Amino acid sequence: MVIKISKKASSTKIRQELKKLSGKPASTGFNAKKYFGKLVRALDGEAYQKKVRNEWN
């Protein structure tokens, strides 16, 4: 969240805006653990890397 404060804002106005920010809970973001290990692949990681890197030759 972004709050714009002008240079001429009083200290009480700034404190009010900061209170608005502190009252809101922080965003938790993306829960990667929910999807950990869910992707199923039928190929070996090492074999895939060798194949992809060999394309440059």
C-alpha distance matrix in Angstrom:
0.0 3.8 6.7 10.1 13.0 16.5 19.2 21.2 18.9 20.7 20.1 19.9 17.1 15.1 16.0 15.0 11.4 11.3 13.0 10.4 8.0 11.1 12.3 10.0 11.4 10.1 10.4 14.0 14.0 17.3 20.5 23.1 25.8 26.1 27.6 29.4 33.0 32.8 33.6 37.4 39.1 42.8 43.0 43.2 40.4 42.8 45.0 42.0 41.0 44.6 44.9 41.7 42.6 46.2 45.2 44.8 48.5
3.8 0.0 3.8 6.5 9.7 12.9 15.7 17.9 15.9 18.2 17.9 18.2 15.2 13.1 14.8 14.1 10.3 10.8 13.3 11.2 9.2 12.6 14.3 12.8 14.7 13.4 14.0 17.5 17.4 20.6 23.9 26.2 29.1 29.5 30.8 32.5 36.1 35.9 36.5 40.3 41.8 45.5 45.5 45.6 42.6 44.9 47.0 44.0 42.7 46.2 46.5 43.2 43.9 47.5 46.3 45.7 49.4
6.7 3.8 0.0 3.8 6.4 9.9 12.8 14.6 12.3 14.6 14.6 14.7 11.6 9.8 11.9 11.2 7.4 8.8 11.5 9.7 8.7 12.3 14.0 13.4 16.0 15.4 16.7 20.3 20.6 24.0 27.1 29.6 32.3 32.8 34.2 36.0 39.6 39.4 40.1 43.9 45.5 49.2 49.2 49.3 46.3 48.5 50.7 47.7 46.4 49.9 50.3 46.9 47.6 51.1 50.0 49.3 53.0
10.1 6.5 3.8 0.0 3.8 6.6 9.7 11.7 10.1 13.1 13.9 14.7 11.3 9.8 12.9 12.5 9.2 11.1 14.1 12.7 12.2 15.6 17.4 17.1 19.7 19.1 20.2 23.8 23.8 27.1 30.4 32.7 35.5 36.0 37.3 39.0 42.5 42.4 42.9 46.6 48.0 51.6 51.5 51.6 48.5 50.6 52.7 49.7 48.2 51.6 51.9 48.4 48.9 52.4 51.1 50.2 53.9
13.0 9.7 6.4 3.8 0.0 3.8 6.6 8.2 6.5 9.5 10.5 11.7 8.6 7.2 10.8 11.1 8.6 10.5 13.6 13.1 13.1 16.0 18.1 18.6 21.4 21.1 22.7 26.2 26.6 30.0 33.2 35.5 38.2 38.9 40.3 41.8 45.5 45.5 46.1 49.8 51.3 54.9 54.7 54.7 51.5 53.5 55.7 52.8 51.2 54.6 55.0 51.6 51.9 55.4 54.3 53.2 56.8
16.5 12.9 9.9 6.6 3.8 0.0 3.8 5.4 5.4 9.1 11.2 12.9 10.1 9.4 13.2 13.7 11.8 13.9 16.9 16.6 16.8 19.7 21.7 22.3 25.2 24.8 26.3 29.9 30.1 33.4 36.6 38.9 41.7 42.4 43.7 45.2 48.8 48.8 49.2 52.9 54.2 57.8 57.5 57.4 54.2 56.1 58.3 55.3 53.6 56.9 57.3 53.7 54.0 57.4 56.1 54.9 58.5
19.2 15.7 12.8 9.7 6.6 3.8 0.0 3.8 5.6 8.6 10.6 13.2 11.3 10.4 14.1 15.4 14.0 15.4 18.6 19.0 19.0 21.4 23.8 24.7 27.4 27.0 28.7 32.1 32.4 35.8 38.9 41.0 43.8 44.7 46.0 47.3 50.8 51.1 51.5 55.2 56.4 59.9 59.4 59.2 55.9 57.6 59.8 56.9 55.0 58.2 58.8 55.3 55.2 58.7 57.5 56.1 59.6
21.2 17.9 14.6 11.7 8.2 5.4 3.8 0.0 3.8 6.4 9.4 11.6 10.0 10.3 13.8 14.8 14.3 16.2 18.9 19.4 20.1 22.4 24.4 25.7 28.7 28.7 30.7 34.2 34.7 38.2 41.2 43.6 46.2 47.0 48.5 49.9 53.5 53.6 54.2 57.9 59.3 62.9 62.5 62.4 59.1 60.9 63.2 60.2 58.4 61.7 62.2 58.7 58.8 62.3 61.1 59.7 63.2
18.9 15.9 12.3 10.1 6.5 5.4 5.6 3.8 0.0 3.8 6.6 8.2 6.3 6.8 10.2 11.0 10.7 12.8 15.2 15.8 16.8 19.0 20.8 22.3 25.5 25.8 27.9 31.4 32.3 35.8 38.8 41.3 43.8 44.5 46.1 47.6 51.3 51.4 52.2 56.0 57.5 61.2 61.0 60.8 57.6 59.6 61.9 59.1 57.4 60.7 61.3 57.9 58.1 61.7 60.5 59.4 63.0
20.7 18.2 14.6 13.1 9.5 9.1 8.6 6.4 3.8 0.0 3.8 5.4 5.3 6.4 8.8 10.1 11.0 12.6 14.5 15.9 17.2 18.8 20.5 22.6 25.8 26.5 29.0 32.4 33.6 37.3 40.0 42.7 44.9 45.7 47.6 49.0 52.7 52.9 53.9 57.7 59.4 63.1 63.0 62.7 59.6 61.5 64.0 61.2 59.6 62.9 63.6 60.3 60.5 64.1 63.1 62.0 65.6
20.1 17.9 14.6 13.9 10.5 11.2 10.6 9.4 6.6 3.8 0.0 3.8 5.4 5.0 6.2 8.6 10.0 10.5 12.3 14.5 15.5 16.5 18.5 20.9 23.8 24.5 27.4 30.6 32.1 35.8 38.3 40.9 42.9 43.9 46.0 47.2 50.9 51.4 52.5 56.3 58.1 61.8 61.6 61.2 58.1 60.0 62.6 60.0 58.3 61.7 62.6 59.4 59.5 63.2 62.4 61.3 64.8
19.9 18.2 14.7 14.7 11.7 12.9 13.2 11.6 8.2 5.4 3.8 0.0 3.8 5.4 5.1 6.2 8.7 9.9 10.6 12.6 14.5 15.3 16.7 19.3 22.5 23.8 26.7 30.0 31.7 35.5 37.8 40.7 42.6 43.3 45.6 47.0 50.7 51.0 52.4 56.1 58.1 61.8 61.9 61.7 58.7 60.8 63.4 60.7 59.2 62.7 63.5 60.4 60.7 64.4 63.6 62.7 66.3
17.1 15.2 11.6 11.3 8.6 10.1 11.3 10.0 6.3 5.3 5.4 3.8 0.0 3.8 5.5 5.1 6.3 8.7 10.0 10.9 12.9 14.6 15.8 17.9 21.3 22.3 24.9 28.3 29.8 33.5 36.0 39.0 41.0 41.6 43.7 45.3 49.0 49.1 50.3 54.1 55.9 59.7 59.8 59.7 56.7 58.9 61.3 58.6 57.1 60.7 61.2 58.0 58.5 62.1 61.2 60.3 64.0
15.1 13.1 9.8 9.8 7.2 9.4 10.4 10.3 6.8 6.4 5.0 5.4 3.8 0.0 3.8 5.4 5.2 6.2 8.7 10.0 10.9 12.5 14.5 16.4 19.5 20.0 22.7 26.0 27.4 31.1 33.7 36.4 38.5 39.3 41.3 42.7 46.4 46.7 47.9 51.6 53.4 57.1 57.1 56.9 53.8 55.8 58.4 55.7 54.1 57.6 58.3 55.1 55.5 59.1 58.3 57.4 61.0
16.0 14.8 11.9 12.9 10.8 13.2 14.1 13.8 10.2 8.8 6.2 5.1 5.5 3.8 0.0 3.8 5.4 5.1 6.2 8.7 10.0 10.5 12.3 14.9 17.9 18.9 22.0 25.1 27.0 30.8 33.0 35.9 37.7 38.5 40.8 42.1 45.9 46.2 47.7 51.4 53.4 57.1 57.2 56.9 53.9 56.1 58.7 56.1 54.7 58.2 59.1 56.0 56.4 60.1 59.4 58.7 62.2
15.0 14.1 11.2 12.5 11.1 13.7 15.4 14.8 11.0 10.1 8.6 6.2 5.1 5.4 3.8 0.0 3.8 5.5 5.1 6.5 9.0 10.1 10.9 13.3 16.8 18.3 21.1 24.5 26.3 30.1 32.3 35.4 37.2 37.7 40.0 41.6 45.4 45.5 47.0 50.7 52.9 56.6 56.9 56.9 54.0 56.3 58.8 56.2 54.9 58.5 59.2 56.1 56.7 60.4 59.6 59.0 62.7
11.4 10.3 7.4 9.2 8.6 11.8 14.0 14.3 10.7 11.0 10.0 8.7 6.3 5.2 5.4 3.8 0.0 3.8 5.4 5.2 6.6 9.0 10.3 11.8 15.1 16.1 18.5 22.0 23.5 27.2 29.7 32.7 34.8 35.3 37.4 39.0 42.7 42.8 44.1 47.8 49.8 53.6 53.8 53.8 50.9 53.2 55.6 52.8 51.6 55.2 55.8 52.6 53.3 56.9 56.0 55.5 59.1
11.3 10.8 8.8 11.1 10.5 13.9 15.4 16.2 12.8 12.6 10.5 9.9 8.7 6.2 5.1 5.5 3.8 0.0 3.8 5.3 5.1 6.3 8.7 10.5 13.4 14.1 17.0 20.2 21.9 25.7 28.0 30.9 32.8 33.6 35.8 37.1 40.9 41.2 42.6 46.4 48.4 52.1 52.2 52.0 49.1 51.3 53.9 51.3 49.9 53.5 54.3 51.3 51.8 55.5 54.8 54.2 57.8
13.0 13.3 11.5 14.1 13.6 16.9 18.6 18.9 15.2 14.5 12.3 10.6 10.0 8.7 6.2 5.1 5.4 3.8 0.0 3.8 5.3 5.1 6.2 9.0 12.1 13.8 17.0 20.0 22.3 26.0 28.0 31.1 32.7 33.3 35.8 37.2 41.0 41.3 42.9 46.7 48.9 52.7 53.0 52.9 50.1 52.5 55.1 52.6 51.4 55.1 55.8 53.0 53.6 57.3 56.7 56.3 59.9
10.4 11.2 9.7 12.7 13.1 16.6 19.0 19.4 15.8 15.9 14.5 12.6 10.9 10.0 8.7 6.5 5.2 5.3 3.8 0.0 3.8 5.7 5.5 7.0 10.6 12.4 15.0 18.4 20.4 24.0 26.2 29.5 31.2 31.4 33.8 35.6 39.4 39.3 40.9 44.6 46.9 50.6 51.2 51.2 48.5 51.1 53.5 50.8 49.9 53.5 54.1 51.2 52.0 55.7 54.9 54.6 58.3
8.0 9.2 8.7 12.2 13.1 16.8 19.0 20.1 16.8 17.2 15.5 14.5 12.9 10.9 10.0 9.0 6.6 5.1 5.3 3.8 0.0 3.8 5.5 5.8 8.7 9.5 12.2 15.6 17.4 21.1 23.4 26.4 28.3 28.8 31.1 32.7 36.4 36.6 38.0 41.8 44.0 47.7 48.0 48.0 45.2 47.6 50.1 47.5 46.4 50.1 50.7 47.8 48.6 52.2 51.6 51.3 54.9
11.1 12.6 12.3 15.6 16.0 19.7 21.4 22.4 19.0 18.8 16.5 15.3 14.6 12.5 10.5 10.1 9.0 6.3 5.1 5.7 3.8 0.0 3.8 5.6 7.6 9.0 12.5 15.2 17.7 21.4 23.1 26.3 27.7 28.4 31.0 32.3 36.1 36.5 38.2 42.0 44.3 48.0 48.4 48.1 45.4 47.8 50.5 48.0 46.9 50.6 51.5 48.7 49.4 53.1 52.7 52.5 56.0
12.3 14.3 14.0 17.4 18.1 21.7 23.8 24.4 20.8 20.5 18.5 16.7 15.8 14.5 12.3 10.9 10.3 8.7 6.2 5.5 5.5 3.8 0.0 3.8 6.6 9.4 12.5 15.2 18.0 21.6 23.1 26.5 27.7 28.0 30.8 32.4 36.1 36.2 38.2 41.9 44.4 48.1 48.8 48.8 46.3 48.9 51.4 49.0 48.2 51.9 52.6 50.0 50.9 54.6 54.1 54.1 57.6
10.0 12.8 13.4 17.1 18.6 22.3 24.7 25.7 22.3 22.6 20.9 19.3 17.9 16.4 14.9 13.3 11.8 10.5 9.0 7.0 5.8 5.6 3.8 0.0 3.8 6.5 9.1 12.0 14.6 18.1 19.8 23.3 24.7 24.8 27.4 29.2 32.9 32.9 34.8 38.5 40.9 44.7 45.4 45.5 43.1 45.8 48.2 45.7 45.0 48.7 49.3 46.6 47.8 51.4 50.8 50.9 54.5
11.4 14.7 16.0 19.7 21.4 25.2 27.4 28.7 25.5 25.8 23.8 22.5 21.3 19.5 17.9 16.8 15.1 13.4 12.1 10.6 8.7 7.6 6.6 3.8 0.0 3.8 6.5 8.8 11.8 15.2 16.5 20.0 21.2 21.4 24.2 25.8 29.5 29.7 31.7 35.3 37.9 41.6 42.4 42.4 40.0 42.7 45.2 42.9 42.2 46.0 46.7 44.2 45.3 48.9 48.5 48.8 52.3
10.1 13.4 15.4 19.1 21.1 24.8 27.0 28.7 25.8 26.5 24.5 23.8 22.3 20.0 18.9 18.3 16.1 14.1 13.8 12.4 9.5 9.0 9.4 6.5 3.8 0.0 3.8 6.2 8.8 12.5 14.2 17.4 18.9 19.6 22.0 23.4 27.2 27.5 29.3 33.0 35.3 39.1 39.6 39.5 36.9 39.5 42.1 39.6 38.9 42.6 43.3 40.8 41.8 45.4 45.1 45.2 48.7
10.4 14.0 16.7 20.2 22.7 26.3 28.7 30.7 27.9 29.0 27.4 26.7 24.9 22.7 22.0 21.1 18.5 17.0 17.0 15.0 12.2 12.5 12.5 9.1 6.5 3.8 0.0 3.8 5.5 9.1 11.2 14.5 16.4 16.7 18.9 20.6 24.4 24.4 26.0 29.7 32.1 35.8 36.4 36.5 34.0 36.8 39.2 36.6 36.0 39.8 40.3 37.8 39.0 42.6 42.1 42.4 45.9
14.0 17.5 20.3 23.8 26.2 29.9 32.1 34.2 31.4 32.4 30.6 30.0 28.3 26.0 25.1 24.5 22.0 20.2 20.0 18.4 15.6 15.2 15.2 12.0 8.8 6.2 3.8 0.0 3.8 6.7 7.9 11.3 12.8 13.4 15.8 17.3 21.0 21.3 23.1 26.8 29.3 33.0 33.6 33.6 31.3 34.1 36.6 34.2 33.7 37.5 38.2 35.9 37.1 40.7 40.5 40.9 44.4
14.0 17.4 20.6 23.8 26.6 30.1 32.4 34.7 32.3 33.6 32.1 31.7 29.8 27.4 27.0 26.3 23.5 21.9 22.3 20.4 17.4 17.7 18.0 14.6 11.8 8.8 5.5 3.8 0.0 3.8 6.6 9.3 11.8 12.3 13.9 15.6 19.3 19.3 20.7 24.5 26.6 30.4 30.9 31.0 28.6 31.4 33.7 31.2 30.7 34.4 35.0 32.5 33.9 37.4 37.0 37.5 41.0
17.3 20.6 24.0 27.1 30.0 33.4 35.8 38.2 35.8 37.3 35.8 35.5 33.5 31.1 30.8 30.1 27.2 25.7 26.0 24.0 21.1 21.4 21.6 18.1 15.2 12.5 9.1 6.7 3.8 0.0 3.8 6.0 9.0 9.2 10.3 12.1 15.7 15.6 16.9 20.7 22.9 26.7 27.3 27.6 25.3 28.3 30.5 27.9 27.7 31.5 31.9 29.6 31.2 34.6 34.3 35.0 38.5
20.5 23.9 27.1 30.4 33.2 36.6 38.9 41.2 38.8 40.0 38.3 37.8 36.0 33.7 33.0 32.3 29.7 28.0 28.0 26.2 23.4 23.1 23.1 19.8 16.5 14.2 11.2 7.9 6.6 3.8 0.0 3.8 5.5 5.9 7.9 9.5 13.2 13.4 15.3 19.0 21.6 25.2 26.1 26.3 24.3 27.4 29.6 27.5 27.5 31.2 31.8 29.9 31.6 34.9 34.9 35.9 39.1
23.1 26.2 29.6 32.7 35.5 38.9 41.0 43.6 41.3 42.7 40.9 40.7 39.0 36.4 35.9 35.4 32.7 30.9 31.1 29.5 26.4 26.3 26.5 23.3 20.0 17.4 14.5 11.3 9.3 6.0 3.8 0.0 3.8 5.3 5.6 6.3 10.0 10.7 12.3 15.9 18.2 21.9 22.5 22.6 20.5 23.6 25.9 23.8 23.8 27.5 28.2 26.4 28.1 31.4 31.5 32.6 35.8
25.8 29.1 32.3 35.5 38.2 41.7 43.8 46.2 43.8 44.9 42.9 42.6 41.0 38.5 37.7 37.2 34.8 32.8 32.7 31.2 28.3 27.7 27.7 24.7 21.2 18.9 16.4 12.8 11.8 9.0 5.5 3.8 0.0 3.8 5.4 5.0 8.6 9.8 12.3 15.5 18.3 21.7 22.6 22.5 20.8 23.9 26.3 24.7 24.9 28.5 29.4 28.1 29.7 32.9 33.3 34.6 37.5
26.1 29.5 32.8 36.0 38.9 42.4 44.7 47.0 44.5 45.7 43.9 43.3 41.6 39.3 38.5 37.7 35.3 33.6 33.3 31.4 28.8 28.4 28.0 24.8 21.4 19.6 16.7 13.4 12.3 9.2 5.9 5.3 3.8 0.0 3.8 5.8 8.8 8.6 11.5 14.7 17.8 21.3 22.8 23.2 22.0 25.3 27.3 25.5 26.2 29.8 30.2 29.0 31.0 34.0 34.2 35.8 38.8
27.6 30.8 34.2 37.3 40.3 43.7 46.0 48.5 46.1 47.6 46.0 45.6 43.7 41.3 40.8 40.0 37.4 35.8 35.8 33.8 31.1 31.0 30.8 27.4 24.2 22.0 18.9 15.8 13.9 10.3 7.9 5.6 5.4 3.8 0.0 3.8 6.3 5.5 7.8 11.3 14.2 17.8 19.2 19.8 18.6 22.1 23.9 21.9 22.8 26.4 26.6 25.4 27.6 30.5 30.6 32.4 35.3
29.4 32.5 36.0 39.0 41.8 45.2 47.3 49.9 47.6 49.0 47.2 47.0 45.3 42.7 42.1 41.6 39.0 37.1 37.2 35.6 32.7 32.3 32.4 29.2 25.8 23.4 20.6 17.3 15.6 12.1 9.5 6.3 5.0 5.8 3.8 0.0 3.8 5.6 7.7 10.7 13.4 16.8 17.7 17.7 16.4 19.7 21.8 20.3 20.9 24.4 25.1 24.2 26.1 29.0 29.6 31.2 33.9
33.0 36.1 39.6 42.5 45.5 48.8 50.8 53.5 51.3 52.7 50.9 50.7 49.0 46.4 45.9 45.4 42.7 40.9 41.0 39.4 36.4 36.1 36.1 32.9 29.5 27.2 24.4 21.0 19.3 15.7 13.2 10.0 8.6 8.8 6.3 3.8 0.0 3.8 5.7 7.7 10.4 13.5 14.8 14.9 14.2 17.5 19.4 18.2 19.4 22.6 23.3 22.8 24.9 27.5 28.3 30.2 32.7
32.8 35.9 39.4 42.4 45.5 48.8 51.1 53.6 51.4 52.9 51.4 51.0 49.1 46.7 46.2 45.5 42.8 41.2 41.3 39.3 36.6 36.5 36.2 32.9 29.7 27.5 24.4 21.3 19.3 15.6 13.4 10.7 9.8 8.6 5.5 5.6 3.8 0.0 3.8 6.2 9.7 12.9 14.9 15.9 15.6 19.2 20.5 18.9 20.6 23.8 23.8 23.3 25.8 28.2 28.6 30.8 33.4
33.6 36.5 40.1 42.9 46.1 49.2 51.5 54.2 52.2 53.9 52.5 52.4 50.3 47.9 47.7 47.0 44.1 42.6 42.9 40.9 38.0 38.2 38.2 34.8 31.7 29.3 26.0 23.1 20.7 16.9 15.3 12.3 12.3 11.5 7.8 7.7 5.7 3.8 0.0 3.8 6.5 10.1 11.7 13.1 12.8 16.5 17.4 15.5 17.4 20.6 20.3 19.7 22.5 24.8 25.0 27.3 29.9
37.4 40.3 43.9 46.6 49.8 52.9 55.2 57.9 56.0 57.7 56.3 56.1 54.1 51.6 51.4 50.7 47.8 46.4 46.7 44.6 41.8 42.0 41.9 38.5 35.3 33.0 29.7 26.8 24.5 20.7 19.0 15.9 15.5 14.7 11.3 10.7 7.7 6.2 3.8 0.0 3.8 6.8 9.2 11.1 11.8 15.4 15.8 14.4 16.9 19.6 19.2 19.3 22.2 24.0 24.4 27.1 29.3
39.1 41.8 45.5 48.0 51.3 54.2 56.4 59.3 57.5 59.4 58.1 58.1 55.9 53.4 53.4 52.9 49.8 48.4 48.9 46.9 44.0 44.3 44.4 40.9 37.9 35.3 32.1 29.3 26.6 22.9 21.6 18.2 18.3 17.8 14.2 13.4 10.4 9.7 6.5 3.8 0.0 3.7 5.6 8.0 9.1 12.6 12.4 11.0 13.8 16.3 15.6 16.0 19.0 20.5 21.0 23.9 25.9
42.8 45.5 49.2 51.6 54.9 57.8 59.9 62.9 61.2 63.1 61.8 61.8 59.7 57.1 57.1 56.6 53.6 52.1 52.7 50.6 47.7 48.0 48.1 44.7 41.6 39.1 35.8 33.0 30.4 26.7 25.2 21.9 21.7 21.3 17.8 16.8 13.5 12.9 10.1 6.8 3.7 0.0 3.8 7.0 9.5 12.4 11.3 10.6 14.1 15.8 14.8 16.0 19.1 20.0 20.6 23.8 25.3
43.0 45.5 49.2 51.5 54.7 57.5 59.4 62.5 61.0 63.0 61.6 61.9 59.8 57.1 57.2 56.9 53.8 52.2 53.0 51.2 48.0 48.4 48.8 45.4 42.4 39.6 36.4 33.6 30.9 27.3 26.1 22.5 22.6 22.8 19.2 17.7 14.8 14.9 11.7 9.2 5.6 3.8 0.0 3.8 6.4 8.8 7.5 7.1 10.5 12.0 11.3 12.8 15.6 16.4 17.4 20.5 21.9
43.2 45.6 49.3 51.6 54.7 57.4 59.2 62.4 60.8 62.7 61.2 61.7 59.7 56.9 56.9 56.9 53.8 52.0 52.9 51.2 48.0 48.1 48.8 45.5 42.4 39.5 36.5 33.6 31.0 27.6 26.3 22.6 22.5 23.2 19.8 17.7 14.9 15.9 13.1 11.1 8.0 7.0 3.8 0.0 3.8 5.6 5.3 6.2 8.8 10.1 10.7 12.3 14.3 15.4 17.2 19.8 21.0
40.4 42.6 46.3 48.5 51.5 54.2 55.9 59.1 57.6 59.6 58.1 58.7 56.7 53.8 53.9 54.0 50.9 49.1 50.1 48.5 45.2 45.4 46.3 43.1 40.0 36.9 34.0 31.3 28.6 25.3 24.3 20.5 20.8 22.0 18.6 16.4 14.2 15.6 12.8 11.8 9.1 9.5 6.4 3.8 0.0 3.8 5.5 5.1 6.3 8.7 9.9 10.6 12.2 14.1 15.9 18.0 19.7
42.8 44.9 48.5 50.6 53.5 56.1 57.6 60.9 59.6 61.5 60.0 60.8 58.9 55.8 56.1 56.3 53.2 51.3 52.5 51.1 47.6 47.8 48.9 45.8 42.7 39.5 36.8 34.1 31.4 28.3 27.4 23.6 23.9 25.3 22.1 19.7 17.5 19.2 16.5 15.4 12.6 12.4 8.8 5.6 3.8 0.0 3.8 5.4 5.2 6.3 8.6 10.0 10.6 12.2 14.6 16.5 17.6
45.0 47.0 50.7 52.7 55.7 58.3 59.8 63.2 61.9 64.0 62.6 63.4 61.3 58.4 58.7 58.8 55.6 53.9 55.1 53.5 50.1 50.5 51.4 48.2 45.2 42.1 39.2 36.6 33.7 30.5 29.6 25.9 26.3 27.3 23.9 21.8 19.4 20.5 17.4 15.8 12.4 11.3 7.5 5.3 5.5 3.8 0.0 3.8 5.5 5.2 6.2 8.7 10.0 10.5 12.8 15.4 16.1
42.0 44.0 47.7 49.7 52.8 55.3 56.9 60.2 59.1 61.2 60.0 60.7 58.6 55.7 56.1 56.2 52.8 51.3 52.6 50.8 47.5 48.0 49.0 45.7 42.9 39.6 36.6 34.2 31.2 27.9 27.5 23.8 24.7 25.5 21.9 20.3 18.2 18.9 15.5 14.4 11.0 10.6 7.1 6.2 5.1 5.4 3.8 0.0 3.8 5.5 5.1 6.2 8.5 9.8 11.1 13.8 15.4
41.0 42.7 46.4 48.2 51.2 53.6 55.0 58.4 57.4 59.6 58.3 59.2 57.1 54.1 54.7 54.9 51.6 49.9 51.4 49.9 46.4 46.9 48.2 45.0 42.2 38.9 36.0 33.7 30.7 27.7 27.5 23.8 24.9 26.2 22.8 20.9 19.4 20.6 17.4 16.9 13.8 14.1 10.5 8.8 6.3 5.2 5.5 3.8 0.0 3.8 5.4 5.2 6.0 8.3 10.2 11.9 13.6
44.6 46.2 49.9 51.6 54.6 56.9 58.2 61.7 60.7 62.9 61.7 62.7 60.7 57.6 58.2 58.5 55.2 53.5 55.1 53.5 50.1 50.6 51.9 48.7 46.0 42.6 39.8 37.5 34.4 31.5 31.2 27.5 28.5 29.8 26.4 24.4 22.6 23.8 20.6 19.6 16.3 15.8 12.0 10.1 8.7 6.3 5.2 5.5 3.8 0.0 3.8 5.6 5.2 5.9 8.8 10.7 11.4
44.9 46.5 50.3 51.9 55.0 57.3 58.8 62.2 61.3 63.6 62.6 63.5 61.2 58.3 59.1 59.2 55.8 54.3 55.8 54.1 50.7 51.5 52.6 49.3 46.7 43.3 40.3 38.2 35.0 31.9 31.8 28.2 29.4 30.2 26.6 25.1 23.3 23.8 20.3 19.2 15.6 14.8 11.3 10.7 9.9 8.6 6.2 5.1 5.4 3.8 0.0 3.8 5.6 5.2 6.7 9.7 10.6
41.7 43.2 46.9 48.4 51.6 53.7 55.3 58.7 57.9 60.3 59.4 60.4 58.0 55.1 56.0 56.1 52.6 51.3 53.0 51.2 47.8 48.7 50.0 46.6 44.2 40.8 37.8 35.9 32.5 29.6 29.9 26.4 28.1 29.0 25.4 24.2 22.8 23.3 19.7 19.3 16.0 16.0 12.8 12.3 10.6 10.0 8.7 6.2 5.2 5.6 3.8 0.0 3.8 5.4 5.5 7.9 10.1
42.6 43.9 47.6 48.9 51.9 54.0 55.2 58.8 58.1 60.5 59.5 60.7 58.5 55.5 56.4 56.7 53.3 51.8 53.6 52.0 48.6 49.4 50.9 47.8 45.3 41.8 39.0 37.1 33.9 31.2 31.6 28.1 29.7 31.0 27.6 26.1 24.9 25.8 22.5 22.2 19.0 19.1 15.6 14.3 12.2 10.6 10.0 8.5 6.0 5.2 5.6 3.8 0.0 3.8 5.4 6.0 8.0
46.2 47.5 51.1 52.4 55.4 57.4 58.7 62.3 61.7 64.1 63.2 64.4 62.1 59.1 60.1 60.4 56.9 55.5 57.3 55.7 52.2 53.1 54.6 51.4 48.9 45.4 42.6 40.7 37.4 34.6 34.9 31.4 32.9 34.0 30.5 29.0 27.5 28.2 24.8 24.0 20.5 20.0 16.4 15.4 14.1 12.2 10.5 9.8 8.3 5.9 5.2 5.4 3.8 0.0 3.8 5.4 5.6
45.2 46.3 50.0 51.1 54.3 56.1 57.5 61.1 60.5 63.1 62.4 63.6 61.2 58.3 59.4 59.6 56.0 54.8 56.7 54.9 51.6 52.7 54.1 50.8 48.5 45.1 42.1 40.5 37.0 34.3 34.9 31.5 33.3 34.2 30.6 29.6 28.3 28.6 25.0 24.4 21.0 20.6 17.4 17.2 15.9 14.6 12.8 11.1 10.2 8.8 6.7 5.5 5.4 3.8 0.0 3.8 5.5
44.8 45.7 49.3 50.2 53.2 54.9 56.1 59.7 59.4 62.0 61.3 62.7 60.3 57.4 58.7 59.0 55.5 54.2 56.3 54.6 51.3 52.5 54.1 50.9 48.8 45.2 42.4 40.9 37.5 35.0 35.9 32.6 34.6 35.8 32.4 31.2 30.2 30.8 27.3 27.1 23.9 23.8 20.5 19.8 18.0 16.5 15.4 13.8 11.9 10.7 9.7 7.9 6.0 5.4 3.8 0.0 3.8
48.5 49.4 53.0 53.9 56.8 58.5 59.6 63.2 63.0 65.6 64.8 66.3 64.0 61.0 62.2 62.7 59.1 57.8 59.9 58.3 54.9 56.0 57.6 54.5 52.3 48.7 45.9 44.4 41.0 38.5 39.1 35.8 37.5 38.8 35.3 33.9 32.7 33.4 29.9 29.3 25.9 25.3 21.9 21.0 19.7 17.6 16.1 15.4 13.6 11.4 10.6 10.1 8.0 5.6 5.5 3.8 0.0
